[in-house]
């Protein structure tokens, strides 16, 4: 009976060691970055797509009378929604590739699987991923800044409405604060010859109380947050990937293949 128990004990210990090795080979920073990337892109693409549709409806209803005035903006929204579909697909596939590359470099650095060693081709592939991720991070930094523009516009609009409401409570005449306006043409949403192109006074305050305005504002805030989370994920990708590549390069110079 003792040899049988000893056999099962050794087998259990072997399984335990295998599990420890597998857990140790998991690239946790890359895994966290992948989850953040997917969460950020879900916010950016989902909320951004719906925010653009709400923006078209908001401008069409309150800032433009002639459909030709917002024809260019409608075309831009349509094309950018298709770009969002492409971004979602691209980052989904790229996140999987970066996670797989994280498994490769982590295993190569820790030498978890016995005879496994990095190769010149593997190091070249890691360098390629690092360069591409750096480029994506710079591009996404611009996207992050661009996504702040509609948030800034709607924030100013809400602040203007707040000032109008305060003046309405203290001023008996409505016409005295009808000069307070928000002009969509100044932000490039409409051409300069669009009519009316702006909303003023109590009309503007009424727009700020609508559900369309609050929904659009919240969606753009979520889109801005999603862009920030995606940028953070790309930076988080770069830290362990660059470190692992530097270690592999150091091992390669020592002749460890």
C-alpha positions in Angstrom: 0.0 0.0 0.0 2.8 2.4 0.8 4.3 2.4 -2.7 0.9 3.1 -4.2 0.4 6.0 -1.8 3.9 7.3 -2.6 3.1 7.1 -6.3 -0.1 9.1 -6.0 1.7 11.7 -3.7 4.5 12.2 -6.3 1.9 12.5 -9.0 0.0 15.1 -7.0 3.2 17.0 -6.4 4.0 16.9 -10.0 0.6 18.3 -10.9 1.1 21.0 -8.3 4.5 22.0 -9.7 3.0 22.1 -13.2 0.2 24.4 -12.0 2.7 26.7 -10.3 4.8 26.9 -13.5 1.7 27.7 -15.6 0.6 30.4 -13.1 4.1 31.8 -13.1 4.1 32.0 -16.9 1.0 34.1 -17.1 1.9 37.7 -18.2 -0.3 39.5 -15.7 0.5 43.0 -16.9 -0.4 42.1 -20.5 -3.5 40.3 -19.2 -4.7 43.4 -17.3 -3.8 45.6 -20.3 -5.9 43.4 -22.6 -8.9 43.6 -20.3 -8.5 47.4 -20.0 -8.2 47.6 -23.8 -11.4 45.7 -24.4 -13.3 47.6 -21.7 -12.0 51.0 -23.1 -12.8 50.1 -26.7 -16.3 48.8 -25.7 -17.0 52.2 -24.0 -15.4 54.2 -26.9 -17.0 52.3 -29.7 -20.4 51.6 -28.2 -21.0 55.0 -26.6 -19.3 56.9 -29.4 -21.5 55.3 -32.0 -24.6 56.2 -30.1 -23.4 59.7 -29.2 -22.8 60.5 -32.9 -26.3 59.5 -33.7 -27.7 61.6 -30.9 -25.6 64.6 -32.0 -27.0 64.4 -35.5 -30.6 64.4 -34.0 -29.8 67.3 -31.6 -28.3 69.5 -34.3 -31.0 68.7 -36.8 -33.7 69.5 -34.3 -32.4 72.7 -32.6 -29.6 74.2 -34.7 -30.4 73.8 -38.4 -33.6 74.3 -40.4 -32.4 73.3 -43.8 -31.3 69.6 -44.2 -28.5 70.8 -46.5 -26.9 72.7 -43.7 -26.0 69.5 -41.8 -25.5 67.2 -44.8 -21.7 67.3 -44.4 -21.9 66.6 -40.7 -24.3 63.7 -41.3 -21.9 62.2 -43.9 -19.0 62.6 -41.5 -21.0 60.9 -38.7 -21.9 58.0 -41.0 -18.3 57.4 -42.1 -16.9 57.7 -38.6 -19.4 55.1 -37.4 -18.0 52.7 -39.9 -14.5 53.6 -38.7 -15.7 52.7 -35.2 -16.6 49.2 -36.4 -13.2 48.8 -37.9 -11.5 50.0 -34.7 -13.4 47.6 -32.6 -12.4 44.6 -34.8 -8.8 45.8 -35.1 -8.2 46.2 -31.3 -10.0 42.9 -30.6 -7.5 41.0 -32.8 -4.5 43.2 -31.7 -5.3 42.6 -28.1 -5.2 38.8 -28.6 -1.8 39.1 -30.5 -0.3 41.2 -27.7 -1.5 38.9 -25.1 0.0 35.9 -27.0 3.3 37.9 -27.4 3.2 38.6 -23.7 3.0 34.9 -23.0 5.9 34.3 -25.3 8.3 36.9 -23.8 7.3 36.1 -20.2 8.0 32.4 -20.8 11.3 33.2 -22.5 12.5 35.4 -19.8 11.6 33.1 -16.9 12.6 30.0 -18.9 9.6 28.2 -17.5 9.3 25.4 -19.9 12.7 23.7 -19.7 14.3 23.8 -23.1 12.4 26.8 -24.3 14.6 29.7 -25.3 14.0 32.9 -27.3 15.2 33.0 -30.9 16.4 35.9 -33.1 13.0 35.7 -35.0 11.1 35.9 -31.7 13.1 39.0 -30.6 12.5 40.6 -33.9 8.8 40.0 -33.6 8.7 41.4 -30.1 10.5 44.6 -31.4 7.9 44.9 -34.1 5.1 44.7 -31.6 6.8 47.4 -29.5 7.2 49.8 -32.4 3.6 49.3 -33.6 2.2 49.8 -30.1 4.2 53.0 -29.7 2.8 54.3 -32.9 -0.8 53.3 -31.8 -0.2 55.0 -28.5 0.7 58.3 -30.2 -2.3 58.0 -32.6 -4.6 57.2 -29.7 -3.3 60.1 -27.8 -4.6 62.3 -30.6 -8.0 60.4 -30.5 -8.2 60.9 -26.8 -7.7 64.7 -27.2 -10.2 64.8 -30.1 -12.8 63.0 -28.0 -12.6 65.8 -25.5 -13.9 68.4 -28.0 -17.6 67.4 -27.8 -17.4 67.1 -24.0 -16.0 70.6 -23.9 -18.8 71.9 -26.2 -21.6 70.3 -24.2 -20.0 71.4 -20.9 -20.0 75.0 -22.1 -23.5 74.6 -23.3 -24.7 73.3 -19.9 -22.8 76.0 -18.1 -24.4 78.7 -20.3 -27.8 77.2 -19.6 -27.1 77.4 -15.9 -26.2 81.1 -16.2 -29.4 81.8 -18.1 -31.5 80.1 -15.4 -29.8 82.2 -12.8 -30.4 85.4 -14.7 -34.0 84.3 -15.4 -34.6 84.2 -11.6 -33.1 87.6 -10.9 -34.1 89.5 -14.1 -37.8 90.1 -14.8 -37.4 90.6 -18.5 -36.4 87.7 -20.6 -35.1 89.8 -23.4 -32.3 91.2 -21.2 -30.4 87.9 -21.4 -31.4 86.7 -24.9 -27.9 87.7 -26.1 -26.4 84.6 -24.3 -26.0 82.1 -27.1 -24.3 78.8 -28.1 -23.2 78.8 -31.7 -22.7 75.4 -33.2 -20.9 77.0 -36.2 -18.0 78.0 -34.1 -17.2 74.4 -33.3 -17.3 73.3 -37.0 -20.6 71.4 -36.6 -22.3 73.5 -39.2 -21.2 75.8 -42.0 -21.2 79.5 -41.4 -24.2 80.2 -43.6 -26.4 77.7 -41.7 -29.6 79.1 -40.2 -30.1 79.7 -37.4 -26.8 77.9 -36.4 -27.1 79.0 -32.8 -29.6 79.0 -29.9 -30.0 81.8 -27.4 -31.7 82.7 -24.2 -34.5 80.7 -22.8 -34.6 78.6 -26.0 -31.1 77.4 -25.2 -32.1 76.8 -21.5 -35.0 74.6 -22.7 -32.7 72.6 -24.9 -30.5 71.8 -21.9 -33.5 70.4 -20.1 -34.3 67.8 -22.8 -33.4 64.2 -22.4 -31.6 64.3 -25.8 -29.1 66.8 -24.4 -28.4 64.9 -21.2 -28.1 61.5 -23.0 -25.7 62.9 -25.6 -23.6 64.6 -22.8 -23.3 61.3 -20.8 -22.5 59.3 -23.9 -19.6 61.6 -24.8 -18.3 61.5 -21.3 -18.3 57.7 -21.5 -16.6 57.9 -24.9 -13.9 60.2 -23.5 -13.4 57.8 -20.6 -13.2 54.8 -22.9 -10.5 56.6 -25.0 -8.5 57.3 -21.8 -8.8 53.7 -20.6 -7.6 52.4 -24.0 -4.6 54.8 -24.0 -3.8 53.5 -20.5 -4.0 49.9 -21.7 -1.5 50.7 -24.6 0.9 52.3 -22.2 0.6 49.3 -19.8 1.3 47.0 -22.8 4.5 48.9 -23.5 6.0 48.6 -20.0 6.3 44.8 -19.6 6.9 44.2 -23.4 9.8 46.7 -23.5 11.3 45.2 -20.3 11.0 41.6 -21.6 12.6 42.6 -24.9 15.5 44.3 -23.1 16.1 41.1 -21.0 15.9 38.9 -24.1 18.3 41.2 -25.9 20.7 41.0 -22.9 20.5 37.2 -22.9 21.1 37.1 -26.6 24.3 39.1 -26.3 25.5 36.7 -23.7 25.0 33.9 -26.2 21.9 32.3 -24.5 19.6 31.0 -27.3 
